[in-house]
Every structure is written in C-alpha cells, then in structure tokens.
Amino acid sequence: MSKAAFVQEALADFHTTASVAPSSRYLARAMVKPLEVAKAKIVVEFGPGTGVMTRELLAAAPADAQILAFEINPRFVDYLRAEIDDPRLEVIAAGAETAAVELQRRGYARVDAVLSSLGFGMMPESVSREILRELMPLLDKRSAFTQFQYLHGLRLRQSNGNGRGKVEFFNLRAFLGEYFPTVKTSICWRNLPPAKVFSCRF
C-alpha cells in the first residue's frame, strides 16, 4: 500500500487509524525491542495497519511463535493477508476488545508480548478501559506491553452533553500506570510525527 493510499484511508477513518502516515522502521524497532520477542511464543498486535511493526515482530520472533494481529479496518485486513505470507501470522478482523475471547477460542491462556498502535487518546475512555480490562488476565510477570503516542497527542472530549468539545492533554503514562506497575518511556524522533514509546511490565 502506497503512502498516498494510507493517507487516504487514514483521513477517511481517522478515529480508528489514529495516524496520517505509516510508522517508520525506527519506531517499529523501538516498539519491538522491549518485548523480547525472541523468547516469545504468543504475541498480540493491536492495530497493525499496513504491517510495518508486524514485519518487525516477525523478524524478531522465533520459528514456533504465533502472532495474532487485530485489525478492524477491512482494507488493512485484506492488505495484510495478501502481502505478508508467514504461517506464524494470523490477521484477525476484530477489535482489540475481543482479544480475550479470540485467544481463548484458539486455546491460548496467556500472552508473552503485546504491541499496541491503538489511538487510546482518540477513543472514549470506556473503550480504552474495556480493552485493557479484557487483556489483563492474559498477562503475567513474564509478559510485556508496548504502546506509542505522538508527541503532539491531544484528546478531544465532549463537554457535558452540549455537543461542544474542549481539547486537553491525554496523560497516557498515567492511564497505563493504572494497569502496569512499571511504565518506562523513550522518544523516537525518527518518525513522522515523533512519538513517545511506553514499555510496560508487572
């Protein structure tokens, strides 16, 4: 998928893509490195888009690993299934909030690593919390979770039902800290736009 096609798809459905350009390989590496994927058996990816980070996961994962990528954009689902031919990858056309059900359906009781490109700052808080609430039982002290947020990340919230919104900063670190005791951050400048990477563990 060309960058132009990605931008067209992103602008058409910005609240689900939460991006206007594919992630750089530098951001992908920064997201994958803390996960220690070389030791992983079950890896989950939320919001793979055109697969930049998916390819990085596959490059790092062992031969017997299974990567489950959850994507709700039909065009990205079709693209991933057509362009990445690797038996370790399963692209699931479903939202991140279904991860627990989909993994249990496949016989997986836990997950080693989770890479998330979700736009938590663009979601209603209830959806963000549902995603993490459903995910938590699948993680343990050996599991790792990474998430990024663009440095200009803002969240638009609707004020008390009058249809008017106010723009305020979304504190993603504090949000993730409610679920993970350890949240480390780093900045990837070589991305458009630059992004902060959050690496989370128990």
Backbone as a chain_set.jsonl record, in Angstrom:
{"seq": "MSKAAFVQEALADFHTTASVAPSSRYLARAMVKPLEVAKAKIVVEFGPGTGVMTRELLAAAPADAQILAFEINPRFVDYLRAEIDDPRLEVIAAGAETAAVELQRRGYARVDAVLSSLGFGMMPESVSREILRELMPLLDKRSAFTQFQYLHGLRLRQSNGNGRGKVEFFNLRAFLGEYFPTVKTSICWRNLPPAKVFSCRF", "coords": {"N": [[0.848, -1.18, 0.0], [0.665, 2.135, -0.927], [2.067, 5.228, 0.384], [0.396, 7.329, -0.142], [-2.07, 6.059, -0.492], [-2.401, 5.052, 2.057], [-2.635, 7.413, 3.543], [-5.015, 8.408, 2.453], [-6.833, 6.444, 3.335], [-6.48, 6.71, 6.081], [-7.355, 9.329, 6.609], [-9.986, 9.063, 5.907], [-10.975, 7.5, 7.908], [-10.135, 8.422, 10.503], [-10.444, 8.184, 13.281], [-10.15, 5.51, 13.845], [-7.751, 4.699, 12.623], [-5.977, 6.577, 13.64], [-3.733, 7.907, 12.757], [-1.724, 9.576, 10.282], [0.22, 8.733, 8.636], [2.248, 5.901, 7.76], [3.986, 4.057, 10.328], [7.472, 4.587, 11.046], [10.422, 2.573, 10.382], [12.127, 2.871, 12.459], [10.573, 3.59, 14.652], [9.11, 1.244, 14.778], [11.105, -0.592, 15.51], [11.783, 0.443, 18.013], [9.467, -0.088, 19.38], [9.306, -2.869, 19.332], [11.66, -3.878, 20.495], [11.646, -3.742, 23.478], [9.947, -5.837, 24.044], [11.131, -8.317, 23.908], [10.842, -10.347, 21.956], [12.102, -12.54, 20.837], [12.058, -14.549, 22.675], [9.473, -15.215, 22.861], [6.304, -16.934, 22.596], [3.579, -16.545, 22.133], [2.287, -13.762, 20.657], [0.645, -10.657, 20.576], [-0.756, -8.214, 18.458], [-2.095, -5.022, 18.295], [-3.912, -3.113, 16.074], [-2.381, -3.215, 13.47], [-2.297, -1.949, 10.972], [-0.671, -1.195, 8.008], [1.284, -3.027, 8.427], [3.96, -2.448, 9.202], [5.088, -2.65, 11.781], [4.344, -5.248, 12.258], [5.921, -6.746, 10.508], [8.398, -6.263, 11.657], [8.028, -7.54, 14.1], [7.782, -10.2, 13.196], [10.311, -10.58, 12.144], [11.806, -10.672, 14.431], [10.73, -12.708, 15.955], [10.706, -16.165, 17.108], [10.801, -19.32, 15.26], [8.682, -20.91, 16.021], [6.749, -19.274, 17.01], [3.567, -17.587, 17.488], [1.741, -15.044, 16.026], [-0.803, -12.864, 16.604], [-2.722, -10.635, 15.011], [-4.792, -7.924, 15.468], [-7.113, -6.189, 13.663], [-9.333, -3.683, 12.598], [-9.938, -2.285, 10.325], [-11.152, -2.946, 7.214], [-9.805, -2.734, 4.732], [-7.091, -2.657, 5.426], [-6.932, -5.156, 6.631], [-7.323, -6.901, 4.431], [-5.098, -6.17, 2.932], [-2.904, -6.901, 4.592], [-3.283, -9.686, 4.764], [-2.855, -10.397, 2.133], [-0.29, -9.479, 1.542], [1.61, -10.289, 3.465], [3.057, -13.196, 3.814], [3.262, -15.518, 5.941], [3.34, -18.237, 8.017], [3.259, -17.916, 10.746], [1.749, -15.748, 11.33], [-1.474, -14.565, 12.06], [-4.11, -12.763, 10.924], [-6.634, -11.07, 12.425], [-9.835, -10.034, 11.932], [-11.065, -8.044, 13.823], [-11.876, -6.103, 16.77], [-9.663, -4.812, 19.351], [-10.797, -5.193, 21.817], [-11.876, -7.683, 21.75], [-9.923, -9.503, 22.184], [-9.41, -11.312, 24.356], [-11.499, -13.206, 24.128], [-11.031, -14.177, 21.519], [-8.449, -15.269, 21.734], [-8.8, -17.224, 23.719], [-10.557, -18.847, 22.358], [-8.859, -19.998, 20.591], [-7.345, -21.52, 22.188], [-5.392, -20.347, 23.797], [-4.057, -19.357, 26.847], [-2.507, -17.413, 27.948], [-0.389, -14.544, 27.202], [2.69, -13.596, 25.776], [3.741, -11.202, 24.798], [2.631, -7.922, 23.917], [1.973, -5.652, 21.408], [0.917, -2.468, 20.828], [-0.681, -0.254, 18.673], [-2.784, 1.347, 18.991], [-5.003, 4.159, 19.029], [-5.353, 5.375, 21.796], [-5.849, 7.864, 22.869], [-7.755, 8.882, 21.19], [-9.986, 7.474, 21.599], [-13.151, 6.813, 23.274], [-13.064, 6.883, 26.799], [-14.212, 4.705, 28.082], [-14.034, 2.632, 26.227], [-11.245, 2.345, 25.931], [-10.593, 1.456, 28.488], [-12.018, -0.917, 28.596], [-10.642, -2.472, 26.735], [-8.081, -2.827, 27.964], [-8.891, -3.967, 30.367], [-9.946, -6.423, 29.536], [-7.658, -7.533, 28.517], [-5.808, -7.843, 30.627], [-6.075, -10.313, 32.248], [-4.71, -12.114, 30.655], [-2.057, -11.618, 30.84], [1.109, -11.821, 32.609], [3.844, -11.785, 35.006], [5.904, -12.292, 33.3], [5.205, -11.186, 30.954], [5.107, -8.532, 28.46], [4.292, -5.197, 27.413], [3.855, -2.835, 24.878], [3.266, 0.511, 23.796], [2.59, 3.361, 21.767], [2.593, 6.964, 21.533], [1.929, 9.889, 19.761], [3.943, 12.823, 19.999], [2.569, 15.186, 19.956], [0.195, 14.469, 20.989], [-3.17, 14.878, 21.592], [-6.329, 14.945, 23.199], [-9.677, 14.977, 22.346], [-12.434, 15.838, 24.082], [-15.893, 15.631, 24.72], [-17.801, 18.19, 26.116], [-20.053, 18.323, 28.848], [-22.467, 17.098, 27.432], [-23.41, 19.081, 25.676], [-22.619, 19.101, 23.111], [-20.379, 20.494, 22.445], [-16.842, 20.573, 22.355], [-13.801, 20.276, 24.28], [-10.28, 20.691, 24.116], [-7.819, 18.728, 25.504], [-4.848, 17.564, 27.166], [-4.035, 14.138, 26.952], [-3.097, 12.005, 29.342], [-1.278, 9.528, 28.843], [0.677, 7.988, 30.07], [-0.029, 8.009, 32.791], [-2.497, 6.757, 32.574], [-1.802, 4.156, 31.623], [-0.291, 3.436, 33.792], [-2.163, 2.806, 35.687], [-2.689, 0.201, 35.261], [-0.305, -1.169, 34.899], [2.475, -1.728, 36.972], [5.067, -0.948, 36.309], [6.144, 1.434, 34.101], [7.95, 2.485, 31.511], [9.474, 5.083, 29.564], [10.421, 6.309, 26.319], [11.709, 8.307, 23.607], [11.069, 8.38, 20.183], [12.498, 10.015, 17.723], [12.809, 9.777, 15.024], [10.494, 9.543, 13.311], [7.361, 10.253, 11.702], [4.659, 11.864, 12.847], [7.169, 12.6, 15.479], [7.366, 10.241, 18.202], [6.357, 9.019, 21.444], [7.388, 6.217, 23.217], [5.979, 3.716, 25.201], [6.856, 1.399, 27.554], [5.739, -1.369, 29.189], [5.407, -3.313, 32.171], [4.74, -5.865, 34.681]], "CA": [[0.0, 0.0, 0.0], [1.469, 3.342, -1.017], [1.825, 6.202, 1.447], [-0.776, 8.115, -0.534], [-3.247, 5.254, -0.21], [-2.536, 5.003, 3.512], [-3.147, 8.708, 3.991], [-6.42, 8.477, 2.059], [-7.584, 5.57, 4.238], [-6.396, 7.27, 7.422], [-8.205, 10.505, 6.706], [-11.373, 8.624, 5.785], [-11.395, 6.853, 9.157], [-9.047, 8.835, 11.39], [-10.64, 7.763, 14.666], [-9.686, 4.137, 14.039], [-6.333, 4.59, 12.269], [-5.271, 7.469, 14.578], [-2.448, 8.235, 12.17], [-1.813, 10.057, 8.903], [1.356, 8.176, 7.896], [2.705, 4.648, 8.348], [5.094, 4.186, 11.277], [8.8, 4.366, 10.497], [11.075, 1.357, 10.872], [12.778, 3.215, 13.724], [9.54, 3.46, 15.684], [8.803, -0.182, 14.88], [12.171, -1.224, 16.292], [11.673, 0.92, 19.394], [8.305, -0.752, 19.968], [9.522, -4.319, 19.411], [12.813, -4.233, 21.33], [11.358, -4.042, 24.891], [9.078, -7.011, 24.168], [11.94, -9.539, 23.932], [10.048, -11.268, 21.15], [12.88, -13.745, 20.525], [11.729, -15.571, 23.67], [8.01, -15.291, 22.942], [5.542, -17.95, 21.876], [2.316, -15.927, 21.719], [2.411, -12.303, 20.565], [-0.559, -9.982, 20.097], [-0.579, -6.853, 17.944], [-3.321, -4.254, 18.122], [-3.823, -2.042, 15.083], [-1.182, -3.358, 12.638], [-2.287, -1.051, 9.802], [-0.059, -1.781, 6.805], [2.205, -4.096, 8.798], [5.349, -2.059, 9.45], [5.517, -3.27, 13.036], [4.119, -6.681, 12.106], [7.129, -7.295, 9.877], [9.466, -6.207, 12.659], [7.743, -8.639, 15.035], [8.093, -11.469, 12.534], [11.768, -10.675, 12.006], [12.396, -10.943, 15.748], [10.088, -13.845, 16.603], [11.226, -17.496, 16.77], [10.073, -20.057, 14.227], [7.471, -21.543, 16.555], [5.882, -18.248, 17.612], [2.294, -17.272, 16.85], [1.438, -13.629, 16.145], [-2.209, -12.597, 16.33], [-2.851, -9.206, 14.744], [-6.185, -7.491, 15.483], [-7.287, -5.003, 12.817], [-10.753, -3.511, 12.279], [-10.095, -1.64, 9.024], [-11.201, -4.034, 6.224], [-8.786, -2.589, 3.681], [-5.818, -3.075, 6.003], [-7.015, -6.608, 6.813], [-7.083, -7.517, 3.115], [-3.71, -5.89, 2.539], [-2.011, -7.731, 5.408], [-3.431, -11.097, 4.38], [-2.324, -10.583, 0.79], [1.109, -9.076, 1.401], [2.531, -10.94, 4.407], [2.864, -14.645, 3.729], [4.055, -16.129, 7.006], [2.41, -19.089, 8.781], [3.223, -17.506, 12.151], [0.864, -14.592, 11.459], [-2.911, -14.658, 11.812], [-4.759, -11.451, 10.97], [-7.997, -11.232, 12.933], [-10.653, -8.858, 11.604], [-11.866, -7.767, 15.024], [-11.302, -5.087, 17.623], [-8.79, -5.234, 20.441], [-11.599, -5.584, 22.978], [-12.251, -9.091, 21.602], [-8.704, -10.316, 22.248], [-9.528, -12.419, 25.305], [-12.381, -14.216, 23.543], [-10.39, -14.768, 20.336], [-7.328, -16.097, 22.17], [-9.33, -18.403, 24.405], [-11.143, -19.685, 21.314], [-7.745, -20.698, 19.949], [-6.673, -22.337, 23.191], [-4.287, -19.63, 24.446], [-4.444, -18.871, 28.173], [-1.665, -16.272, 28.297], [0.306, -13.873, 26.102], [4.044, -13.191, 26.145], [4.027, -9.821, 24.417], [1.569, -7.185, 23.23], [2.377, -4.399, 20.779], [-0.309, -1.736, 20.529], [-0.636, 1.012, 17.931], [-4.115, 1.925, 19.121], [-5.077, 5.562, 19.389], [-6.108, 5.47, 23.039], [-6.266, 9.241, 23.066], [-8.879, 9.184, 20.306], [-11.123, 6.607, 21.964], [-13.849, 7.067, 24.531], [-12.349, 6.245, 27.903], [-14.829, 3.418, 28.403], [-13.495, 1.639, 25.287], [-9.85, 2.129, 26.303], [-10.546, 0.651, 29.706], [-12.507, -2.26, 28.272], [-9.555, -3.182, 26.055], [-7.072, -3.245, 28.932], [-9.525, -4.852, 31.346], [-10.05, -7.755, 28.928], [-6.312, -8.033, 28.248], [-5.029, -8.092, 31.842], [-5.995, -11.71, 32.697], [-3.842, -12.885, 29.76], [-0.68, -11.203, 31.077], [1.692, -12.118, 33.91], [5.109, -11.094, 35.24], [6.821, -12.522, 32.178], [4.654, -10.514, 29.773], [5.468, -7.134, 28.223], [3.309, -4.458, 26.612], [4.345, -1.535, 24.403], [2.286, 1.413, 23.202], [3.197, 4.662, 21.476], [1.724, 8.124, 21.415], [2.61, 11.008, 19.123], [4.298, 13.838, 20.984], [1.568, 16.249, 19.966], [-1.068, 13.79, 21.302], [-4.238, 15.583, 22.29], [-7.585, 14.201, 23.233], [-10.858, 15.826, 22.272], [-13.536, 15.317, 24.883], [-17.122, 16.406, 24.649], [-18.217, 18.751, 27.392], [-21.333, 17.899, 29.407], [-23.649, 16.84, 26.629], [-23.923, 20.192, 24.882], [-22.14, 18.985, 21.741], [-19.159, 21.26, 22.25], [-15.731, 19.856, 22.946], [-12.615, 21.009, 24.692], [-9.069, 19.933, 23.841], [-6.98, 18.615, 26.68], [-3.838, 16.534, 27.048], [-4.373, 12.812, 27.446], [-1.922, 11.503, 30.05], [-1.238, 8.097, 28.574], [1.515, 7.321, 31.067], [-0.835, 7.808, 33.992], [-3.521, 5.775, 32.24], [-1.179, 2.83, 31.614], [0.168, 3.162, 35.151], [-3.259, 2.231, 36.468], [-2.75, -1.227, 34.964], [1.039, -1.744, 34.968], [3.312, -1.087, 37.993], [6.271, -0.388, 35.701], [5.938, 2.062, 32.795], [9.137, 3.231, 31.093], [9.226, 5.841, 28.338], [11.517, 6.788, 25.484], [11.201, 9.073, 22.472], [11.576, 8.068, 18.843], [12.423, 11.243, 16.933], [12.856, 9.45, 13.592], [9.16, 9.126, 12.884], [6.533, 11.395, 11.332], [5.445, 12.751, 13.72], [7.894, 11.906, 16.542], [6.46, 9.528, 19.106], [6.84, 8.519, 22.73], [7.157, 4.78, 23.374], [5.736, 3.3, 26.574], [7.154, -0.017, 27.757], [5.029, -1.687, 30.44], [5.519, -4.654, 32.761], [4.273, -6.03, 36.057]], "C": [[0.888, 1.236, 0.0], [1.154, 4.273, 0.14], [0.583, 7.033, 1.135], [-2.062, 7.366, -0.219], [-3.49, 5.162, 1.288], [-3.148, 6.301, 4.035], [-4.629, 8.84, 3.663], [-7.284, 7.646, 3.005], [-7.612, 6.151, 5.651], [-7.329, 8.457, 7.597], [-9.683, 10.135, 6.63], [-11.897, 8.038, 7.099], [-10.365, 7.141, 10.24], [-9.215, 8.312, 12.81], [-10.231, 6.311, 14.9], [-8.224, 3.971, 13.645], [-5.465, 5.415, 13.194], [-3.898, 7.856, 14.068], [-2.669, 8.745, 10.759], [-0.644, 9.568, 8.066], [1.754, 6.858, 8.544], [3.865, 4.896, 9.315], [6.426, 3.924, 10.582], [9.387, 3.067, 11.042], [11.766, 1.617, 12.211], [11.786, 3.116, 14.881], [9.192, 1.989, 15.873], [9.851, -0.904, 15.725], [12.091, -0.83, 17.759], [10.505, 0.256, 20.116], [8.56, -2.239, 20.202], [10.61, -4.688, 20.412], [12.459, -4.547, 22.781], [10.548, -5.318, 25.096], [9.842, -8.323, 24.273], [11.229, -10.665, 23.184], [10.788, -12.567, 20.824], [12.578, -14.886, 21.482], [10.232, -15.884, 23.692], [7.437, -16.445, 22.132], [4.248, -17.368, 21.326], [2.462, -14.412, 21.793], [1.116, -11.747, 19.995], [-0.188, -8.598, 19.589], [-1.947, -6.225, 17.762], [-3.087, -3.138, 17.106], [-2.605, -2.116, 14.182], [-1.138, -2.444, 11.418], [-1.739, -1.746, 8.574], [1.068, -2.75, 7.14], [3.651, -3.724, 9.024], [5.864, -2.731, 10.721], [5.316, -4.782, 13.011], [5.356, -7.354, 11.521], [8.305, -7.298, 10.849], [9.272, -7.299, 13.703], [8.133, -9.986, 14.441], [9.6, -11.666, 12.392], [12.424, -11.069, 13.323], [11.886, -12.229, 16.386], [10.719, -15.178, 16.207], [10.306, -18.227, 15.796], [8.769, -20.649, 14.727], [6.518, -20.544, 17.22], [4.577, -18.112, 16.831], [2.002, -15.802, 17.105], [-0.002, -13.412, 15.704], [-2.389, -11.089, 16.209], [-4.322, -8.83, 14.612], [-6.32, -6.174, 14.73], [-8.752, -4.883, 12.42], [-10.983, -2.833, 10.933], [-10.061, -2.718, 7.936], [-10.133, -3.945, 5.153], [-7.415, -3.009, 4.191], [-5.801, -4.589, 6.228], [-6.69, -7.324, 5.502], [-5.633, -7.348, 2.695], [-2.74, -6.8, 3.295], [-2.074, -9.195, 4.989], [-2.834, -11.376, 3.013], [-0.811, -10.389, 0.724], [2.083, -9.784, 2.342], [2.206, -12.428, 4.448], [3.778, -15.323, 4.741], [3.088, -16.939, 7.877], [2.313, -18.707, 10.255], [2.22, -16.389, 12.396], [-0.585, -14.96, 11.166], [-3.507, -13.262, 11.978], [-6.219, -11.665, 11.332], [-8.768, -9.942, 12.688], [-11.616, -8.579, 12.754], [-11.142, -6.733, 15.856], [-10.493, -5.66, 18.767], [-9.584, -5.708, 21.654], [-12.042, -7.04, 22.914], [-11.083, -10.038, 21.819], [-8.856, -11.522, 23.173], [-10.368, -13.554, 24.723], [-11.687, -14.936, 22.389], [-9.219, -15.661, 20.73], [-7.812, -17.363, 22.862], [-9.951, -19.376, 23.412], [-10.072, -20.53, 20.624], [-6.914, -21.504, 20.942], [-5.506, -21.674, 23.893], [-4.76, -19.031, 25.764], [-3.634, -17.66, 28.6], [-0.96, -15.742, 27.06], [1.671, -13.419, 26.596], [4.288, -11.706, 25.892], [2.842, -9.219, 23.674], [2.149, -5.886, 22.696], [1.108, -3.681, 20.325], [-0.027, -0.424, 19.812], [-1.987, 1.718, 18.011], [-4.039, 3.404, 19.501], [-5.907, 5.747, 20.641], [-6.631, 6.883, 23.281], [-7.44, 9.663, 22.209], [-10.141, 8.421, 20.692], [-11.894, 7.166, 23.156], [-13.143, 6.305, 25.646], [-12.916, 4.874, 28.238], [-14.294, 2.309, 27.501], [-12.05, 1.31, 25.636], [-9.752, 1.205, 27.508], [-11.057, -0.775, 29.462], [-11.4, -3.092, 27.634], [-8.53, -3.701, 27.062], [-7.648, -4.19, 29.984], [-9.625, -6.288, 30.812], [-8.672, -8.381, 28.729], [-5.594, -8.511, 29.505], [-4.964, -9.556, 32.273], [-5.062, -12.579, 31.845], [-2.359, -12.594, 29.988], [-0.217, -11.634, 32.461], [3.048, -11.431, 34.013], [6.128, -11.308, 34.127], [6.391, -11.762, 30.923], [5.125, -9.065, 29.683], [4.459, -6.508, 27.276], [3.959, -3.156, 26.166], [3.233, -0.795, 23.67], [3.012, 2.699, 22.837], [2.127, 5.737, 21.402], [2.524, 9.235, 20.749], [2.825, 12.12, 20.133], [3.286, 14.975, 21.045], [0.208, 15.723, 20.432], [-2.024, 14.614, 22.145], [-5.487, 14.73, 22.258], [-8.734, 15.196, 23.222], [-11.986, 15.171, 23.046], [-14.748, 16.225, 24.73], [-17.485, 16.919, 26.037], [-19.672, 18.393, 27.639], [-22.542, 17.886, 28.48], [-24.152, 17.985, 25.783], [-23.378, 20.196, 23.455], [-20.883, 19.772, 21.453], [-18.02, 20.564, 22.973], [-14.631, 20.779, 23.419], [-11.408, 20.111, 24.464], [-8.215, 19.921, 25.095], [-5.968, 17.502, 26.47], [-4.341, 15.217, 27.641], [-3.102, 12.235, 28.054], [-1.88, 9.982, 29.923], [-0.39, 7.357, 29.603], [0.722, 7.036, 32.34], [-1.906, 6.751, 33.76], [-2.943, 4.359, 32.277], [-0.707, 2.437, 33.007], [-0.916, 2.628, 36.065], [-3.324, 0.713, 36.315], [-1.39, -1.917, 35.119], [1.866, -1.012, 36.023], [4.554, -0.401, 37.42], [5.952, 0.14, 34.305], [7.163, 2.918, 32.482], [8.853, 3.931, 29.762], [10.525, 6.187, 27.626], [10.902, 7.528, 24.312], [11.873, 8.625, 21.183], [11.395, 9.32, 17.985], [12.326, 10.957, 15.445], [11.552, 8.799, 13.149], [8.382, 10.38, 12.554], [5.101, 11.149, 11.789], [6.224, 11.949, 14.76], [6.933, 11.311, 17.566], [7.158, 9.123, 20.395], [6.436, 7.052, 22.836], [7.032, 4.455, 24.853], [5.961, 1.791, 26.668], [6.661, -0.408, 29.147], [5.237, -3.143, 30.86], [4.932, -4.655, 34.164], [5.461, -6.052, 37.008]], "O": [[1.773, 1.362, 0.847], [0.121, 4.142, 0.796], [-0.181, 7.393, 2.031], [-3.03, 7.956, 0.261], [-4.634, 5.189, 1.743], [-4.06, 6.285, 4.862], [-5.411, 9.323, 4.482], [-8.349, 8.096, 3.43], [-8.634, 6.093, 6.335], [-8.012, 8.575, 8.614], [-10.53, 10.81, 7.216], [-13.097, 8.072, 7.372], [-9.792, 6.221, 10.824], [-8.223, 8.023, 13.478], [-9.99, 5.919, 16.042], [-7.514, 3.181, 14.267], [-4.343, 5.02, 13.51], [-2.991, 8.109, 14.861], [-3.659, 8.406, 10.11], [-0.522, 9.947, 6.901], [1.615, 6.706, 9.758], [4.635, 5.839, 9.136], [6.498, 3.133, 9.641], [8.907, 2.528, 12.039], [11.966, 0.695, 13.001], [12.122, 2.62, 15.956], [8.999, 1.535, 17.001], [9.506, -1.737, 16.562], [12.301, -1.659, 18.645], [10.555, 0.06, 21.33], [8.069, -2.801, 21.182], [10.498, -5.7, 21.103], [12.94, -5.558, 23.294], [10.474, -5.826, 26.215], [9.275, -9.336, 24.68], [11.044, -11.767, 23.699], [10.152, -13.588, 20.562], [12.806, -16.051, 21.158], [9.785, -16.731, 24.465], [8.005, -16.87, 21.126], [3.862, -17.656, 20.193], [2.727, -13.853, 22.857], [0.557, -12.299, 19.047], [0.601, -7.891, 20.216], [-2.842, -6.814, 17.155], [-2.177, -2.324, 17.261], [-1.843, -1.15, 14.128], [-0.061, -2.187, 10.881], [-2.274, -2.767, 8.142], [1.741, -3.246, 6.236], [4.507, -4.608, 9.038], [6.949, -3.312, 10.727], [6.047, -5.514, 13.677], [5.779, -8.409, 11.991], [9.109, -8.231, 10.859], [10.241, -7.916, 14.144], [8.747, -10.814, 15.115], [10.101, -12.785, 12.507], [13.469, -11.72, 13.334], [12.543, -12.783, 17.267], [11.216, -15.313, 15.089], [9.179, -17.801, 15.545], [7.847, -20.869, 13.942], [5.584, -20.944, 17.915], [4.501, -18.479, 15.658], [2.01, -15.353, 18.251], [-0.374, -13.734, 14.575], [-2.228, -10.355, 17.184], [-5.024, -9.354, 13.746], [-5.72, -5.168, 15.108], [-9.354, -5.853, 11.959], [-12.114, -2.808, 10.446], [-9.022, -3.352, 7.752], [-9.609, -4.968, 4.71], [-6.655, -3.65, 3.465], [-4.768, -5.231, 6.037], [-5.874, -8.245, 5.477], [-5.017, -8.273, 2.165], [-1.852, -7.399, 2.689], [-1.046, -9.862, 4.874], [-2.356, -12.482, 2.761], [-0.129, -11.055, -0.056], [3.273, -9.867, 2.038], [1.213, -12.852, 5.038], [4.922, -15.658, 4.436], [2.126, -16.388, 8.412], [1.383, -19.129, 10.941], [1.874, -16.109, 13.543], [-0.884, -15.589, 10.151], [-3.415, -12.66, 13.048], [-6.95, -12.36, 10.625], [-8.388, -8.882, 13.186], [-12.815, -8.843, 12.665], [-9.945, -6.505, 15.68], [-10.617, -6.836, 19.111], [-9.101, -6.532, 22.432], [-12.531, -7.582, 23.905], [-11.23, -11.249, 21.656], [-8.47, -12.633, 22.81], [-9.992, -14.723, 24.815], [-11.749, -16.162, 22.291], [-9.017, -16.709, 20.118], [-7.289, -18.45, 22.615], [-9.879, -20.591, 23.6], [-10.343, -21.628, 20.138], [-5.9, -22.099, 20.576], [-4.702, -22.358, 24.526], [-5.741, -18.289, 25.8], [-4.031, -16.948, 29.523], [-0.931, -16.39, 26.014], [1.794, -12.914, 27.712], [4.961, -11.037, 26.677], [2.148, -9.895, 22.914], [2.745, -5.111, 23.443], [0.326, -4.216, 19.54], [0.757, 0.403, 20.277], [-2.292, 2.584, 17.191], [-3.125, 3.834, 20.203], [-7.04, 6.223, 20.571], [-7.718, 7.071, 23.828], [-8.06, 10.694, 22.471], [-11.226, 8.69, 20.175], [-11.337, 7.915, 23.958], [-12.675, 5.187, 25.432], [-12.173, 3.976, 28.635], [-14.118, 1.176, 27.949], [-11.662, 0.142, 25.642], [-8.93, 0.289, 27.541], [-10.563, -1.725, 30.07], [-11.238, -4.27, 27.951], [-8.154, -4.872, 27.023], [-6.966, -5.108, 30.437], [-9.413, -7.247, 31.553], [-8.527, -9.603, 28.766], [-4.847, -9.487, 29.452], [-3.883, -10.019, 32.639], [-4.667, -13.664, 32.274], [-1.5, -13.247, 29.396], [-1.026, -11.795, 33.375], [3.368, -10.577, 33.185], [7.11, -10.571, 34.032], [7.134, -11.705, 29.943], [5.493, -8.452, 30.685], [3.853, -7.189, 26.448], [4.551, -2.447, 26.98], [2.381, -1.397, 23.018], [3.955, 3.09, 23.525], [0.939, 5.463, 21.235], [3.666, 9.495, 21.128], [1.996, 12.338, 21.016], [3.162, 15.647, 22.069], [-0.806, 16.408, 20.304], [-1.711, 14.995, 23.273], [-5.66, 13.89, 21.374], [-8.752, 16.146, 24.004], [-12.437, 14.079, 22.702], [-14.619, 17.445, 24.625], [-17.474, 16.166, 27.011], [-20.429, 18.183, 26.691], [-23.526, 18.586, 28.723], [-25.236, 17.88, 25.211], [-23.616, 21.126, 22.684], [-20.367, 19.729, 20.336], [-18.201, 20.03, 24.067], [-14.55, 21.933, 22.998], [-11.509, 18.892, 24.606], [-7.923, 20.967, 25.674], [-6.206, 16.59, 25.677], [-4.985, 15.194, 28.69], [-2.128, 12.002, 27.339], [-2.38, 9.254, 30.781], [-0.704, 6.224, 29.967], [0.801, 5.941, 32.895], [-2.191, 5.944, 34.645], [-3.525, 3.465, 32.892], [-0.718, 1.259, 33.367], [-0.616, 2.054, 37.112], [-3.935, 0.023, 37.132], [-1.327, -3.106, 35.432], [1.955, 0.215, 35.977], [5.035, 0.593, 37.964], [5.539, -0.62, 33.429], [7.385, 3.951, 33.114], [8.087, 3.431, 28.938], [11.578, 6.338, 28.246], [9.706, 7.395, 24.049], [13.097, 8.508, 21.112], [10.282, 9.645, 17.572], [11.824, 11.782, 14.682], [11.526, 7.662, 12.678], [8.694, 11.457, 13.062], [4.395, 10.328, 11.202], [5.983, 10.753, 14.92], [5.829, 11.816, 17.767], [8.37, 8.914, 20.434], [5.287, 6.692, 22.579], [7.866, 4.861, 25.662], [5.333, 1.011, 25.952], [7.104, 0.145, 30.153], [5.242, -4.061, 30.04], [4.664, -3.608, 34.752], [5.28, -6.183, 38.219]]}, "num_chains": 1, "name": "protein.A"}
